[in-house]
Amino acid sequence: MPAAIPPITGMLRRGLVLDLSTAFGEFIPTTSHRIDMEYIGIGIGFGTTFGYLWWYGFHLPRVRERDTYYARLEAERAAQSS
């Protein structure tokens, strides 16, 4: 039986192009511009730094808080049922 919805193809390539165009901004090589590697290095460095700040400063503390909440909730439910 054929699929009712056709498979999505080319999403990885489109996502990669979008990510690269966002990361490098105006420094994408064209016929009239040359890539300045210093600016690309700075952009990648800032992106990595802020990625780490978000991951360790925001995401992981929120995940720990969520996990602690659900562990406490499960313990309370277990105490009520026994």
mmCIF file of the N, C-alpha and C atoms, coordinates in Angstrom:
data_MODEL
# 
_entry.id   MODEL 
# 
loop_
_atom_site.group_PDB 
_atom_site.id 
_atom_site.type_symbol 
_atom_site.label_atom_id 
_atom_site.label_alt_id 
_atom_site.label_comp_id 
_atom_site.label_asym_id 
_atom_site.label_entity_id 
_atom_site.label_seq_id 
_atom_site.pdbx_PDB_ins_code 
_atom_site.Cartn_x 
_atom_site.Cartn_y 
_atom_site.Cartn_z 
_atom_site.occupancy 
_atom_site.B_iso_or_equiv 
_atom_site.pdbx_formal_charge 
_atom_site.auth_seq_id 
_atom_site.auth_comp_id 
_atom_site.auth_asym_id 
_atom_site.auth_atom_id 
_atom_site.pdbx_PDB_model_num 
ATOM 1   N N  . MET A 1 1  ? 0.847  -1.177 0.000  1.00 0.00 ? 1  MET A N  1 
ATOM 2   C CA . MET A 1 1  ? 0.000  0.000  0.000  1.00 0.00 ? 1  MET A CA 1 
ATOM 3   C C  . MET A 1 1  ? 0.892  1.241  0.000  1.00 0.00 ? 1  MET A C  1 
ATOM 4   N N  . PRO A 1 2  ? 0.698  2.158  -0.934 1.00 0.00 ? 2  PRO A N  1 
ATOM 5   C CA . PRO A 1 2  ? 1.533  3.358  -0.978 1.00 0.00 ? 2  PRO A CA 1 
ATOM 6   C C  . PRO A 1 2  ? 1.230  4.276  0.205  1.00 0.00 ? 2  PRO A C  1 
ATOM 7   N N  . ALA A 1 3  ? 2.224  5.037  0.567  1.00 0.00 ? 3  ALA A N  1 
ATOM 8   C CA . ALA A 1 3  ? 2.065  5.962  1.692  1.00 0.00 ? 3  ALA A CA 1 
ATOM 9   C C  . ALA A 1 3  ? 1.076  7.065  1.333  1.00 0.00 ? 3  ALA A C  1 
ATOM 10  N N  . ALA A 1 4  ? 0.252  7.433  2.295  1.00 0.00 ? 4  ALA A N  1 
ATOM 11  C CA . ALA A 1 4  ? -0.727 8.487  2.060  1.00 0.00 ? 4  ALA A CA 1 
ATOM 12  C C  . ALA A 1 4  ? -0.049 9.845  1.915  1.00 0.00 ? 4  ALA A C  1 
ATOM 13  N N  . ILE A 1 5  ? 1.035  10.022 2.643  1.00 0.00 ? 5  ILE A N  1 
ATOM 14  C CA . ILE A 1 5  ? 1.789  11.272 2.582  1.00 0.00 ? 5  ILE A CA 1 
ATOM 15  C C  . ILE A 1 5  ? 3.151  10.951 1.990  1.00 0.00 ? 5  ILE A C  1 
ATOM 16  N N  . PRO A 1 6  ? 3.576  11.659 0.963  1.00 0.00 ? 6  PRO A N  1 
ATOM 17  C CA . PRO A 1 6  ? 4.884  11.363 0.379  1.00 0.00 ? 6  PRO A CA 1 
ATOM 18  C C  . PRO A 1 6  ? 6.006  11.682 1.367  1.00 0.00 ? 6  PRO A C  1 
ATOM 19  N N  . PRO A 1 7  ? 7.115  10.968 1.297  1.00 0.00 ? 7  PRO A N  1 
ATOM 20  C CA . PRO A 1 7  ? 8.213  11.216 2.228  1.00 0.00 ? 7  PRO A CA 1 
ATOM 21  C C  . PRO A 1 7  ? 8.821  12.598 2.006  1.00 0.00 ? 7  PRO A C  1 
ATOM 22  N N  . ILE A 1 8  ? 9.306  13.161 3.088  1.00 0.00 ? 8  ILE A N  1 
ATOM 23  C CA . ILE A 1 8  ? 9.955  14.467 3.016  1.00 0.00 ? 8  ILE A CA 1 
ATOM 24  C C  . ILE A 1 8  ? 11.412 14.231 2.646  1.00 0.00 ? 8  ILE A C  1 
ATOM 25  N N  . THR A 1 9  ? 11.858 14.821 1.572  1.00 0.00 ? 9  THR A N  1 
ATOM 26  C CA . THR A 1 9  ? 13.240 14.645 1.131  1.00 0.00 ? 9  THR A CA 1 
ATOM 27  C C  . THR A 1 9  ? 13.905 15.998 1.006  1.00 0.00 ? 9  THR A C  1 
ATOM 28  N N  . GLY A 1 10 ? 15.212 16.002 1.176  1.00 0.00 ? 10 GLY A N  1 
ATOM 29  C CA . GLY A 1 10 ? 15.981 17.225 1.027  1.00 0.00 ? 10 GLY A CA 1 
ATOM 30  C C  . GLY A 1 10 ? 15.960 18.137 2.238  1.00 0.00 ? 10 GLY A C  1 
ATOM 31  N N  . MET A 1 11 ? 15.380 17.683 3.350  1.00 0.00 ? 11 MET A N  1 
ATOM 32  C CA . MET A 1 11 ? 15.296 18.544 4.523  1.00 0.00 ? 11 MET A CA 1 
ATOM 33  C C  . MET A 1 11 ? 16.667 18.790 5.133  1.00 0.00 ? 11 MET A C  1 
ATOM 34  N N  . LEU A 1 12 ? 17.531 17.782 5.138  1.00 0.00 ? 12 LEU A N  1 
ATOM 35  C CA . LEU A 1 12 ? 18.857 17.954 5.715  1.00 0.00 ? 12 LEU A CA 1 
ATOM 36  C C  . LEU A 1 12 ? 19.650 18.982 4.930  1.00 0.00 ? 12 LEU A C  1 
ATOM 37  N N  . ARG A 1 13 ? 19.606 18.889 3.620  1.00 0.00 ? 13 ARG A N  1 
ATOM 38  C CA . ARG A 1 13 ? 20.353 19.826 2.788  1.00 0.00 ? 13 ARG A CA 1 
ATOM 39  C C  . ARG A 1 13 ? 19.821 21.249 2.975  1.00 0.00 ? 13 ARG A C  1 
ATOM 40  N N  . ARG A 1 14 ? 18.503 21.410 2.989  1.00 0.00 ? 14 ARG A N  1 
ATOM 41  C CA . ARG A 1 14 ? 17.938 22.747 3.177  1.00 0.00 ? 14 ARG A CA 1 
ATOM 42  C C  . ARG A 1 14 ? 18.286 23.291 4.556  1.00 0.00 ? 14 ARG A C  1 
ATOM 43  N N  . GLY A 1 15 ? 18.239 22.433 5.567  1.00 0.00 ? 15 GLY A N  1 
ATOM 44  C CA . GLY A 1 15 ? 18.594 22.872 6.918  1.00 0.00 ? 15 GLY A CA 1 
ATOM 45  C C  . GLY A 1 15 ? 20.050 23.269 7.016  1.00 0.00 ? 15 GLY A C  1 
ATOM 46  N N  . LEU A 1 16 ? 20.922 22.507 6.351  1.00 0.00 ? 16 LEU A N  1 
ATOM 47  C CA . LEU A 1 16 ? 22.347 22.817 6.372  1.00 0.00 ? 16 LEU A CA 1 
ATOM 48  C C  . LEU A 1 16 ? 22.618 24.150 5.696  1.00 0.00 ? 16 LEU A C  1 
ATOM 49  N N  . VAL A 1 17 ? 21.996 24.384 4.565  1.00 0.00 ? 17 VAL A N  1 
ATOM 50  C CA . VAL A 1 17 ? 22.188 25.658 3.862  1.00 0.00 ? 17 VAL A CA 1 
ATOM 51  C C  . VAL A 1 17 ? 21.694 26.813 4.725  1.00 0.00 ? 17 VAL A C  1 
ATOM 52  N N  . LEU A 1 18 ? 20.554 26.650 5.371  1.00 0.00 ? 18 LEU A N  1 
ATOM 53  C CA . LEU A 1 18 ? 20.032 27.704 6.234  1.00 0.00 ? 18 LEU A CA 1 
ATOM 54  C C  . LEU A 1 18 ? 20.961 27.944 7.414  1.00 0.00 ? 18 LEU A C  1 
ATOM 55  N N  . ASP A 1 19 ? 21.446 26.878 8.051  1.00 0.00 ? 19 ASP A N  1 
ATOM 56  C CA . ASP A 1 19 ? 22.348 27.032 9.186  1.00 0.00 ? 19 ASP A CA 1 
ATOM 57  C C  . ASP A 1 19 ? 23.637 27.731 8.785  1.00 0.00 ? 19 ASP A C  1 
ATOM 58  N N  . LEU A 1 20 ? 24.211 27.334 7.657  1.00 0.00 ? 20 LEU A N  1 
ATOM 59  C CA . LEU A 1 20 ? 25.458 27.956 7.220  1.00 0.00 ? 20 LEU A CA 1 
ATOM 60  C C  . LEU A 1 20 ? 25.245 29.409 6.828  1.00 0.00 ? 20 LEU A C  1 
ATOM 61  N N  . SER A 1 21 ? 24.144 29.700 6.156  1.00 0.00 ? 21 SER A N  1 
ATOM 62  C CA . SER A 1 21 ? 23.902 31.085 5.759  1.00 0.00 ? 21 SER A CA 1 
ATOM 63  C C  . SER A 1 21 ? 23.650 31.960 6.976  1.00 0.00 ? 21 SER A C  1 
ATOM 64  N N  . THR A 1 22 ? 23.025 31.403 8.017  1.00 0.00 ? 22 THR A N  1 
ATOM 65  C CA . THR A 1 22 ? 22.812 32.157 9.240  1.00 0.00 ? 22 THR A CA 1 
ATOM 66  C C  . THR A 1 22 ? 24.120 32.345 9.995  1.00 0.00 ? 22 THR A C  1 
ATOM 67  N N  . ALA A 1 23 ? 24.951 31.311 10.029 1.00 0.00 ? 23 ALA A N  1 
ATOM 68  C CA . ALA A 1 23 ? 26.200 31.379 10.779 1.00 0.00 ? 23 ALA A CA 1 
ATOM 69  C C  . ALA A 1 23 ? 27.182 32.359 10.161 1.00 0.00 ? 23 ALA A C  1 
ATOM 70  N N  . PHE A 1 24 ? 27.287 32.359 8.848  1.00 0.00 ? 24 PHE A N  1 
ATOM 71  C CA . PHE A 1 24 ? 28.306 33.177 8.210  1.00 0.00 ? 24 PHE A CA 1 
ATOM 72  C C  . PHE A 1 24 ? 27.777 34.527 7.750  1.00 0.00 ? 24 PHE A C  1 
ATOM 73  N N  . GLY A 1 25 ? 26.481 34.714 7.754  1.00 0.00 ? 25 GLY A N  1 
ATOM 74  C CA . GLY A 1 25 ? 25.895 36.005 7.436  1.00 0.00 ? 25 GLY A CA 1 
ATOM 75  C C  . GLY A 1 25 ? 26.363 36.565 6.110  1.00 0.00 ? 25 GLY A C  1 
ATOM 76  N N  . GLU A 1 26 ? 26.935 37.771 6.153  1.00 0.00 ? 26 GLU A N  1 
ATOM 77  C CA . GLU A 1 26 ? 27.353 38.435 4.923  1.00 0.00 ? 26 GLU A CA 1 
ATOM 78  C C  . GLU A 1 26 ? 28.679 37.920 4.403  1.00 0.00 ? 26 GLU A C  1 
ATOM 79  N N  . PHE A 1 27 ? 29.314 36.999 5.092  1.00 0.00 ? 27 PHE A N  1 
ATOM 80  C CA . PHE A 1 27 ? 30.629 36.528 4.687  1.00 0.00 ? 27 PHE A CA 1 
ATOM 81  C C  . PHE A 1 27 ? 30.571 35.294 3.798  1.00 0.00 ? 27 PHE A C  1 
ATOM 82  N N  . ILE A 1 28 ? 29.408 35.003 3.242  1.00 0.00 ? 28 ILE A N  1 
ATOM 83  C CA . ILE A 1 28 ? 29.295 33.916 2.272  1.00 0.00 ? 28 ILE A CA 1 
ATOM 84  C C  . ILE A 1 28 ? 29.978 34.377 0.988  1.00 0.00 ? 28 ILE A C  1 
ATOM 85  N N  . PRO A 1 29 ? 30.847 33.561 0.426  1.00 0.00 ? 29 PRO A N  1 
ATOM 86  C CA . PRO A 1 29 ? 31.599 34.022 -0.741 1.00 0.00 ? 29 PRO A CA 1 
ATOM 87  C C  . PRO A 1 29 ? 30.696 34.250 -1.952 1.00 0.00 ? 29 PRO A C  1 
ATOM 88  N N  . THR A 1 30 ? 30.902 35.364 -2.582 1.00 0.00 ? 30 THR A N  1 
ATOM 89  C CA . THR A 1 30 ? 30.242 35.659 -3.849 1.00 0.00 ? 30 THR A CA 1 
ATOM 90  C C  . THR A 1 30 ? 31.326 36.077 -4.822 1.00 0.00 ? 30 THR A C  1 
ATOM 91  N N  . THR A 1 31 ? 30.957 36.487 -5.996 1.00 0.00 ? 31 THR A N  1 
ATOM 92  C CA . THR A 1 31 ? 31.968 36.870 -6.983 1.00 0.00 ? 31 THR A CA 1 
ATOM 93  C C  . THR A 1 31 ? 32.686 38.151 -6.590 1.00 0.00 ? 31 THR A C  1 
ATOM 94  N N  . SER A 1 32 ? 32.048 39.011 -5.797 1.00 0.00 ? 32 SER A N  1 
ATOM 95  C CA . SER A 1 32 ? 32.672 40.284 -5.460 1.00 0.00 ? 32 SER A CA 1 
ATOM 96  C C  . SER A 1 32 ? 33.220 40.337 -4.040 1.00 0.00 ? 32 SER A C  1 
ATOM 97  N N  . HIS A 1 33 ? 32.984 39.314 -3.232 1.00 0.00 ? 33 HIS A N  1 
ATOM 98  C CA . HIS A 1 33 ? 33.469 39.320 -1.854 1.00 0.00 ? 33 HIS A CA 1 
ATOM 99  C C  . HIS A 1 33 ? 34.361 38.114 -1.602 1.00 0.00 ? 33 HIS A C  1 
ATOM 100 N N  . ARG A 1 34 ? 35.289 38.313 -0.692 1.00 0.00 ? 34 ARG A N  1 
ATOM 101 C CA . ARG A 1 34 ? 36.205 37.259 -0.300 1.00 0.00 ? 34 ARG A CA 1 
ATOM 102 C C  . ARG A 1 34 ? 35.932 36.936 1.168  1.00 0.00 ? 34 ARG A C  1 
ATOM 103 N N  . ILE A 1 35 ? 36.024 35.664 1.542  1.00 0.00 ? 35 ILE A N  1 
ATOM 104 C CA . ILE A 1 35 ? 35.794 35.284 2.940  1.00 0.00 ? 35 ILE A CA 1 
ATOM 105 C C  . ILE A 1 35 ? 36.958 35.789 3.781  1.00 0.00 ? 35 ILE A C  1 
ATOM 106 N N  . ASP A 1 36 ? 36.650 36.499 4.830  1.00 0.00 ? 36 ASP A N  1 
ATOM 107 C CA . ASP A 1 36 ? 37.674 36.932 5.768  1.00 0.00 ? 36 ASP A CA 1 
ATOM 108 C C  . ASP A 1 36 ? 37.657 35.931 6.918  1.00 0.00 ? 36 ASP A C  1 
ATOM 109 N N  . MET A 1 37 ? 38.654 35.075 6.973  1.00 0.00 ? 37 MET A N  1 
ATOM 110 C CA . MET A 1 37 ? 38.669 33.960 7.923  1.00 0.00 ? 37 MET A CA 1 
ATOM 111 C C  . MET A 1 37 ? 38.668 34.438 9.366  1.00 0.00 ? 37 MET A C  1 
ATOM 112 N N  . GLU A 1 38 ? 39.197 35.625 9.619  1.00 0.00 ? 38 GLU A N  1 
ATOM 113 C CA . GLU A 1 38 ? 39.200 36.139 10.983 1.00 0.00 ? 38 GLU A CA 1 
ATOM 114 C C  . GLU A 1 38 ? 37.771 36.364 11.472 1.00 0.00 ? 38 GLU A C  1 
ATOM 115 N N  . TYR A 1 39 ? 36.928 36.950 10.631 1.00 0.00 ? 39 TYR A N  1 
ATOM 116 C CA . TYR A 1 39 ? 35.542 37.195 11.028 1.00 0.00 ? 39 TYR A CA 1 
ATOM 117 C C  . TYR A 1 39 ? 34.773 35.894 11.205 1.00 0.00 ? 39 TYR A C  1 
ATOM 118 N N  . ILE A 1 40 ? 35.037 34.927 10.364 1.00 0.00 ? 40 ILE A N  1 
ATOM 119 C CA . ILE A 1 40 ? 34.366 33.635 10.501 1.00 0.00 ? 40 ILE A CA 1 
ATOM 120 C C  . ILE A 1 40 ? 34.792 32.969 11.798 1.00 0.00 ? 40 ILE A C  1 
ATOM 121 N N  . GLY A 1 41 ? 36.089 33.039 12.116 1.00 0.00 ? 41 GLY A N  1 
ATOM 122 C CA . GLY A 1 41 ? 36.579 32.473 13.372 1.00 0.00 ? 41 GLY A CA 1 
ATOM 123 C C  . GLY A 1 41 ? 35.959 33.145 14.577 1.00 0.00 ? 41 GLY A C  1 
ATOM 124 N N  . ILE A 1 42 ? 35.823 34.464 14.513 1.00 0.00 ? 42 ILE A N  1 
ATOM 125 C CA . ILE A 1 42 ? 35.192 35.195 15.612 1.00 0.00 ? 42 ILE A CA 1 
ATOM 126 C C  . ILE A 1 42 ? 33.730 34.779 15.751 1.00 0.00 ? 42 ILE A C  1 
ATOM 127 N N  . GLY A 1 43 ? 33.033 34.662 14.626 1.00 0.00 ? 43 GLY A N  1 
ATOM 128 C CA . GLY A 1 43 ? 31.626 34.259 14.670 1.00 0.00 ? 43 GLY A CA 1 
ATOM 129 C C  . GLY A 1 43 ? 31.444 32.863 15.226 1.00 0.00 ? 43 GLY A C  1 
ATOM 130 N N  . ILE A 1 44 ? 32.291 31.942 14.788 1.00 0.00 ? 44 ILE A N  1 
ATOM 131 C CA . ILE A 1 44 ? 32.204 30.570 15.298 1.00 0.00 ? 44 ILE A CA 1 
ATOM 132 C C  . ILE A 1 44 ? 32.552 30.539 16.778 1.00 0.00 ? 44 ILE A C  1 
ATOM 133 N N  . GLY A 1 45 ? 33.553 31.330 17.184 1.00 0.00 ? 45 GLY A N  1 
ATOM 134 C CA . GLY A 1 45 ? 33.932 31.395 18.600 1.00 0.00 ? 45 GLY A CA 1 
ATOM 135 C C  . GLY A 1 45 ? 32.815 31.931 19.469 1.00 0.00 ? 45 GLY A C  1 
ATOM 136 N N  . PHE A 1 46 ? 32.189 33.026 19.030 1.00 0.00 ? 46 PHE A N  1 
ATOM 137 C CA . PHE A 1 46 ? 31.066 33.580 19.791 1.00 0.00 ? 46 PHE A CA 1 
ATOM 138 C C  . PHE A 1 46 ? 29.897 32.604 19.827 1.00 0.00 ? 46 PHE A C  1 
ATOM 139 N N  . GLY A 1 47 ? 29.620 31.968 18.716 1.00 0.00 ? 47 GLY A N  1 
ATOM 140 C CA . GLY A 1 47 ? 28.525 31.004 18.680 1.00 0.00 ? 47 GLY A CA 1 
ATOM 141 C C  . GLY A 1 47 ? 28.754 29.846 19.632 1.00 0.00 ? 47 GLY A C  1 
ATOM 142 N N  . THR A 1 48 ? 29.978 29.328 19.640 1.00 0.00 ? 48 THR A N  1 
ATOM 143 C CA . THR A 1 48 ? 30.315 28.228 20.547 1.00 0.00 ? 48 THR A CA 1 
ATOM 144 C C  . THR A 1 48 ? 30.228 28.677 21.994 1.00 0.00 ? 48 THR A C  1 
ATOM 145 N N  . THR A 1 49 ? 30.770 29.858 22.285 1.00 0.00 ? 49 THR A N  1 
ATOM 146 C CA . THR A 1 49 ? 30.749 30.371 23.657 1.00 0.00 ? 49 THR A CA 1 
ATOM 147 C C  . THR A 1 49 ? 29.324 30.550 24.158 1.00 0.00 ? 49 THR A C  1 
ATOM 148 N N  . PHE A 1 50 ? 28.492 31.193 23.374 1.00 0.00 ? 50 PHE A N  1 
ATOM 149 C CA . PHE A 1 50 ? 27.120 31.420 23.817 1.00 0.00 ? 50 PHE A CA 1 
ATOM 150 C C  . PHE A 1 50 ? 26.307 30.130 23.824 1.00 0.00 ? 50 PHE A C  1 
ATOM 151 N N  . GLY A 1 51 ? 26.663 29.192 22.964 1.00 0.00 ? 51 GLY A N  1 
ATOM 152 C CA . GLY A 1 51 ? 26.030 27.879 23.025 1.00 0.00 ? 51 GLY A CA 1 
ATOM 153 C C  . GLY A 1 51 ? 26.316 27.183 24.345 1.00 0.00 ? 51 GLY A C  1 
ATOM 154 N N  . TYR A 1 52 ? 27.590 27.224 24.765 1.00 0.00 ? 52 TYR A N  1 
ATOM 155 C CA . TYR A 1 52 ? 27.945 26.645 26.058 1.00 0.00 ? 52 TYR A CA 1 
ATOM 156 C C  . TYR A 1 52 ? 27.260 27.395 27.194 1.00 0.00 ? 52 TYR A C  1 
ATOM 157 N N  . LEU A 1 53 ? 27.222 28.710 27.133 1.00 0.00 ? 53 LEU A N  1 
ATOM 158 C CA . LEU A 1 53 ? 26.547 29.472 28.188 1.00 0.00 ? 53 LEU A CA 1 
ATOM 159 C C  . LEU A 1 53 ? 25.077 29.092 28.291 1.00 0.00 ? 53 LEU A C  1 
ATOM 160 N N  . TRP A 1 54 ? 24.404 28.957 27.156 1.00 0.00 ? 54 TRP A N  1 
ATOM 161 C CA . TRP A 1 54 ? 22.999 28.571 27.193 1.00 0.00 ? 54 TRP A CA 1 
ATOM 162 C C  . TRP A 1 54 ? 22.842 27.161 27.746 1.00 0.00 ? 54 TRP A C  1 
ATOM 163 N N  . TRP A 1 55 ? 23.699 26.232 27.283 1.00 0.00 ? 55 TRP A N  1 
ATOM 164 C CA . TRP A 1 55 ? 23.555 24.833 27.678 1.00 0.00 ? 55 TRP A CA 1 
ATOM 165 C C  . TRP A 1 55 ? 23.789 24.645 29.170 1.00 0.00 ? 55 TRP A C  1 
ATOM 166 N N  . TYR A 1 56 ? 24.921 25.181 29.661 1.00 0.00 ? 56 TYR A N  1 
ATOM 167 C CA . TYR A 1 56 ? 25.269 24.958 31.061 1.00 0.00 ? 56 TYR A CA 1 
ATOM 168 C C  . TYR A 1 56 ? 24.646 25.984 32.000 1.00 0.00 ? 56 TYR A C  1 
ATOM 169 N N  . GLY A 1 57 ? 24.309 27.164 31.508 1.00 0.00 ? 57 GLY A N  1 
ATOM 170 C CA . GLY A 1 57 ? 23.752 28.196 32.369 1.00 0.00 ? 57 GLY A CA 1 
ATOM 171 C C  . GLY A 1 57 ? 22.238 28.210 32.420 1.00 0.00 ? 57 GLY A C  1 
ATOM 172 N N  . PHE A 1 58 ? 21.583 27.739 31.373 1.00 0.00 ? 58 PHE A N  1 
ATOM 173 C CA . PHE A 1 58 ? 20.118 27.763 31.341 1.00 0.00 ? 58 PHE A CA 1 
ATOM 174 C C  . PHE A 1 58 ? 19.520 26.372 31.229 1.00 0.00 ? 58 PHE A C  1 
ATOM 175 N N  . HIS A 1 59 ? 19.920 25.617 30.214 1.00 0.00 ? 59 HIS A N  1 
ATOM 176 C CA . HIS A 1 59 ? 19.258 24.351 29.906 1.00 0.00 ? 59 HIS A CA 1 
ATOM 177 C C  . HIS A 1 59 ? 19.442 23.308 31.007 1.00 0.00 ? 59 HIS A C  1 
ATOM 178 N N  . LEU A 1 60 ? 20.684 23.004 31.349 1.00 0.00 ? 60 LEU A N  1 
ATOM 179 C CA . LEU A 1 60 ? 20.913 21.941 32.335 1.00 0.00 ? 60 LEU A CA 1 
ATOM 180 C C  . LEU A 1 60 ? 20.313 22.252 33.705 1.00 0.00 ? 60 LEU A C  1 
ATOM 181 N N  . PRO A 1 61 ? 20.420 23.493 34.235 1.00 0.00 ? 61 PRO A N  1 
ATOM 182 C CA . PRO A 1 61 ? 19.736 23.758 35.513 1.00 0.00 ? 61 PRO A CA 1 
ATOM 183 C C  . PRO A 1 61 ? 18.221 23.559 35.431 1.00 0.00 ? 61 PRO A C  1 
ATOM 184 N N  . ARG A 1 62 ? 17.605 23.926 34.309 1.00 0.00 ? 62 ARG A N  1 
ATOM 185 C CA . ARG A 1 62 ? 16.158 23.732 34.173 1.00 0.00 ? 62 ARG A CA 1 
ATOM 186 C C  . ARG A 1 62 ? 15.804 22.250 34.093 1.00 0.00 ? 62 ARG A C  1 
ATOM 187 N N  . VAL A 1 63 ? 16.630 21.477 33.420 1.00 0.00 ? 63 VAL A N  1 
ATOM 188 C CA . VAL A 1 63 ? 16.381 20.035 33.325 1.00 0.00 ? 63 VAL A CA 1 
ATOM 189 C C  . VAL A 1 63 ? 16.532 19.393 34.697 1.00 0.00 ? 63 VAL A C  1 
ATOM 190 N N  . ARG A 1 64 ? 17.554 19.792 35.447 1.00 0.00 ? 64 ARG A N  1 
ATOM 191 C CA . ARG A 1 64 ? 17.726 19.253 36.805 1.00 0.00 ? 64 ARG A CA 1 
ATOM 192 C C  . ARG A 1 64 ? 16.538 19.620 37.687 1.00 0.00 ? 64 ARG A C  1 
ATOM 193 N N  . GLU A 1 65 ? 16.082 20.866 37.575 1.00 0.00 ? 65 GLU A N  1 
ATOM 194 C CA . GLU A 1 65 ? 14.926 21.308 38.358 1.00 0.00 ? 65 GLU A CA 1 
ATOM 195 C C  . GLU A 1 65 ? 13.684 20.498 37.996 1.00 0.00 ? 65 GLU A C  1 
ATOM 196 N N  . ARG A 1 66 ? 13.470 20.272 36.715 1.00 0.00 ? 66 ARG A N  1 
ATOM 197 C CA . ARG A 1 66 ? 12.331 19.473 36.259 1.00 0.00 ? 66 ARG A CA 1 
ATOM 198 C C  . ARG A 1 66 ? 12.424 18.042 36.774 1.00 0.00 ? 66 ARG A C  1 
ATOM 199 N N  . ASP A 1 67 ? 13.608 17.438 36.652 1.00 0.00 ? 67 ASP A N  1 
ATOM 200 C CA . ASP A 1 67 ? 13.778 16.061 37.110 1.00 0.00 ? 67 ASP A CA 1 
ATOM 201 C C  . ASP A 1 67 ? 13.577 15.943 38.614 1.00 0.00 ? 67 ASP A C  1 
ATOM 202 N N  . THR A 1 68 ? 14.055 16.929 39.366 1.00 0.00 ? 68 THR A N  1 
ATOM 203 C CA . THR A 1 68 ? 13.860 16.927 40.816 1.00 0.00 ? 68 THR A CA 1 
ATOM 204 C C  . THR A 1 68 ? 12.377 17.035 41.158 1.00 0.00 ? 68 THR A C  1 
ATOM 205 N N  . TYR A 1 69 ? 11.661 17.891 40.445 1.00 0.00 ? 69 TYR A N  1 
ATOM 206 C CA . TYR A 1 69 ? 10.229 18.054 40.676 1.00 0.00 ? 69 TYR A CA 1 
ATOM 207 C C  . TYR A 1 69 ? 9.486  16.741 40.440 1.00 0.00 ? 69 TYR A C  1 
ATOM 208 N N  . TYR A 1 70 ? 9.768  16.093 39.318 1.00 0.00 ? 70 TYR A N  1 
ATOM 209 C CA . TYR A 1 70 ? 9.057  14.851 39.009 1.00 0.00 ? 70 TYR A CA 1 
ATOM 210 C C  . TYR A 1 70 ? 9.467  13.709 39.942 1.00 0.00 ? 70 TYR A C  1 
ATOM 211 N N  . ALA A 1 71 ? 10.709 13.692 40.390 1.00 0.00 ? 71 ALA A N  1 
ATOM 212 C CA . ALA A 1 71 ? 11.125 12.674 41.360 1.00 0.00 ? 71 ALA A CA 1 
ATOM 213 C C  . ALA A 1 71 ? 10.392 12.879 42.686 1.00 0.00 ? 71 ALA A C  1 
ATOM 214 N N  . ARG A 1 72 ? 10.281 14.147 43.108 1.00 0.00 ? 72 ARG A N  1 
ATOM 215 C CA . ARG A 1 72 ? 9.553  14.444 44.343 1.00 0.00 ? 72 ARG A CA 1 
ATOM 216 C C  . ARG A 1 72 ? 8.070  14.102 44.190 1.00 0.00 ? 72 ARG A C  1 
ATOM 217 N N  . LEU A 1 73 ? 7.486  14.427 43.048 1.00 0.00 ? 73 LEU A N  1 
ATOM 218 C CA . LEU A 1 73 ? 6.081  14.118 42.789 1.00 0.00 ? 73 LEU A CA 1 
ATOM 219 C C  . LEU A 1 73 ? 5.842  12.607 42.806 1.00 0.00 ? 73 LEU A C  1 
ATOM 220 N N  . GLU A 1 74 ? 6.731  11.860 42.196 1.00 0.00 ? 74 GLU A N  1 
ATOM 221 C CA . GLU A 1 74 ? 6.608  10.398 42.179 1.00 0.00 ? 74 GLU A CA 1 
ATOM 222 C C  . GLU A 1 74 ? 6.751  9.820  43.587 1.00 0.00 ? 74 GLU A C  1 
ATOM 223 N N  . ALA A 1 75 ? 7.663  10.388 44.374 1.00 0.00 ? 75 ALA A N  1 
ATOM 224 C CA . ALA A 1 75 ? 7.828  9.920  45.753 1.00 0.00 ? 75 ALA A CA 1 
ATOM 225 C C  . ALA A 1 75 ? 6.568  10.200 46.577 1.00 0.00 ? 75 ALA A C  1 
ATOM 226 N N  . GLU A 1 76 ? 5.960  11.368 46.368 1.00 0.00 ? 76 GLU A N  1 
ATOM 227 C CA . GLU A 1 76 ? 4.722  11.686 47.086 1.00 0.00 ? 76 GLU A CA 1 
ATOM 228 C C  . GLU A 1 76 ? 3.593  10.738 46.685 1.00 0.00 ? 76 GLU A C  1 
ATOM 229 N N  . ARG A 1 77 ? 3.481  10.436 45.398 1.00 0.00 ? 77 ARG A N  1 
ATOM 230 C CA . ARG A 1 77 ? 2.444  9.500  44.937 1.00 0.00 ? 77 ARG A CA 1 
ATOM 231 C C  . ARG A 1 77 ? 2.679  8.100  45.485 1.00 0.00 ? 77 ARG A C  1 
ATOM 232 N N  . ALA A 1 78 ? 3.942  7.683  45.537 1.00 0.00 ? 78 ALA A N  1 
ATOM 233 C CA . ALA A 1 78 ? 4.253  6.358  46.081 1.00 0.00 ? 78 ALA A CA 1 
ATOM 234 C C  . ALA A 1 78 ? 3.932  6.302  47.572 1.00 0.00 ? 78 ALA A C  1 
ATOM 235 N N  . ALA A 1 79 ? 4.188  7.405  48.291 1.00 0.00 ? 79 ALA A N  1 
ATOM 236 C CA . ALA A 1 79 ? 3.892  7.442  49.725 1.00 0.00 ? 79 ALA A CA 1 
ATOM 237 C C  . ALA A 1 79 ? 2.384  7.424  49.971 1.00 0.00 ? 79 ALA A C  1 
ATOM 238 N N  . GLN A 1 80 ? 1.612  8.072  49.112 1.00 0.00 ? 80 GLN A N  1 
ATOM 239 C CA . GLN A 1 80 ? 0.155  8.092  49.277 1.00 0.00 ? 80 GLN A CA 1 
ATOM 240 C C  . GLN A 1 80 ? -0.471 6.739  48.957 1.00 0.00 ? 80 GLN A C  1 
ATOM 241 N N  . SER A 1 81 ? 0.090  6.029  47.987 1.00 0.00 ? 81 SER A N  1 
ATOM 242 C CA . SER A 1 81 ? -0.508 4.760  47.583 1.00 0.00 ? 81 SER A CA 1 
ATOM 243 C C  . SER A 1 81 ? -0.156 3.613  48.531 1.00 0.00 ? 81 SER A C  1 
ATOM 244 N N  . SER A 1 82 ? 0.885  3.775  49.325 1.00 0.00 ? 82 SER A N  1 
ATOM 245 C CA . SER A 1 82 ? 1.246  2.671  50.242 1.00 0.00 ? 82 SER A CA 1 
ATOM 246 C C  . SER A 1 82 ? 0.853  2.939  51.668 1.00 0.00 ? 82 SER A C  1 
# 
